[in-house]
Amino acid sequence: MSREIIRTDQAPQAIGTYSQAVKVGDTVYLSGQIPLVPETMEMVDGDIEQQIRRVFENLQAVARAAGGSLADIVKLNVFLTDLADFPVVNQVMADYFIQPYPARAAIGVAALPKSAGVEMDAIMQLG
């Protein structure tokens, strides 16, 4: 099965040895996104809600570049440095997703790149 590397300027550029996403057949593996503003590669200003929104915007941009949308995400992993922020994830997620919702995991972590409060990665199924 062929492998296609997905890249877009509408999401932050990779800051390490990874691709924004990799498409294998109809499945797209989206790399973790933190709340970086693509145009500046700086962290978004604001509270955890603004960070979560920026992450969803970044994931959405990569999903579009791969030929899909957030509605095509079948698995979402959420990494939080403070699990007390999980209700905010649910609140903001309702603005970006409709039922049926993707499968999801929420994981508490000690730290994330660039001192982000949230990071998310996803698996998307096209077609």
ABEGO torsion letter per residue (X at the ends): XBBBBBBBAABBBBABBBBABBBBEABBBBBBBBBBBAAAGBBBBEBAAAAAAAAAAAAAAAAAAAGBBAAABABBBBBBABAAAAAAAAAAAAAABBOBBBBBBBBBBABBBGGBABBBBBBBBBX
